[in-house]
Amino acid sequence: MDELASVDGTIGPAAQMTIPVTDEGLLRGDGVFEVARLYAGRPFAWDEHVERLQRSAANLRLEFDLEAALAEVDALLAKVGPVDGAIRLVITRGGRRVAVVSPLPERQRAVALGTVRYAPTRVLDAVKSLSYAANMLASRLAREAGADEALLVSPHGRVLEAPTSAFFFVLDGRLHTPPLADHVLDSITRRHVLELTGATARVLHEDLLGELEEAFLASTTREVQPVSSIDGRPLPAVPGPQTTEAADALRHRIAAQLRLT
Ligand SMILES: Cc1ncc(COP(=O)(O)O)c(C=O)c1O
């Protein structure tokens, strides 16, 4: 798939589209974004992404022209046609509206996690901001330590999420995910999985990681991705039954909402 992008409504090949170098979105990571997955060219849960984008921008005191951004996304989607991929919508402090359609990243069937110490930036609670260097570094540190992806753990030992996905775990036979009060992102996939499975929010201390029966990551681009090990300790079931159930239920909801056949 050729990556196409729109900058303030001008559409062209993504690699050739530009924004001014003075944009504080670039210079300071000051801005907000959303990523929605495209199924045959149609974004799943788009309304929820738009709602979160508005909330992120309001929390960051960033004003932007929502109507223009949505119309530009529509025009870009009309141009790319029925592709499977992802659409990223970025609003910068410099006032640029950037939309990019890209192929999905390659994903392994199951992922080995390595814990990385991480303190959420509290002032950015409920802001999906462009400031992702810490998340990207966490993934890199986990890979340097031999894992595929990071599992972020707070300085007090509370398990949080992965750098770009929510974390679910089965403990004592029940499915849980860390609470939003621990400053994890209000992930849209997390919301859907909670609803579909009846999972509940529960604080997880890292001391209990060895007791987990199953675990998976959840995000827009991954949907549900089983976890195979944490810090080198294999999980007993990969994917376990509750992981499979969650993955199937989410796929089913996506297909039903988008009326995919
Ligand atoms: C820190 C973080 N947690 C969780 C997620 C998953 O969120 P969603 O399900 O809305 O894609 C993301 C997505 O980028 C993220 O960046």
PDBQT file of the ligand as one rigid body, heavy atoms in Angstrom, charges set to zero:
ROOT
HETATM    1  C1  LIG A 301      -0.086   4.160  26.091  1.00  0.00    +0.000 C 
HETATM    2  C2  LIG A 301      -1.148   3.457  25.313  1.00  0.00    +0.000 A 
HETATM    3  N1  LIG A 301      -1.960   2.577  25.943  1.00  0.00    +0.000 NA
HETATM    4  C3  LIG A 301      -2.937   1.921  25.278  1.00  0.00    +0.000 A 
HETATM    5  C4  LIG A 301      -3.143   2.110  23.920  1.00  0.00    +0.000 A 
HETATM    6  C5  LIG A 301      -4.260   1.395  23.204  1.00  0.00    +0.000 C 
HETATM    7  O1  LIG A 301      -5.265   2.322  22.942  1.00  0.00    +0.000 OA
HETATM    8  P1  LIG A 301      -6.384   2.070  21.829  1.00  0.00    +0.000 P 
HETATM    9  O2  LIG A 301      -7.076   0.816  22.200  1.00  0.00    +0.000 OA
HETATM   10  O3  LIG A 301      -7.258   3.257  21.940  1.00  0.00    +0.000 OA
HETATM   11  O4  LIG A 301      -5.663   1.926  20.538  1.00  0.00    +0.000 OA
HETATM   12  C6  LIG A 301      -2.335   3.012  23.232  1.00  0.00    +0.000 A 
HETATM   13  C7  LIG A 301      -2.541   3.231  21.807  1.00  0.00    +0.000 C 
HETATM   14  O5  LIG A 301      -1.785   3.889  21.157  1.00  0.00    +0.000 OA
HETATM   15  C8  LIG A 301      -1.324   3.708  23.945  1.00  0.00    +0.000 A 
HETATM   16  O6  LIG A 301      -0.531   4.575  23.313  1.00  0.00    +0.000 OA
ENDROOT
TORSDOF 0
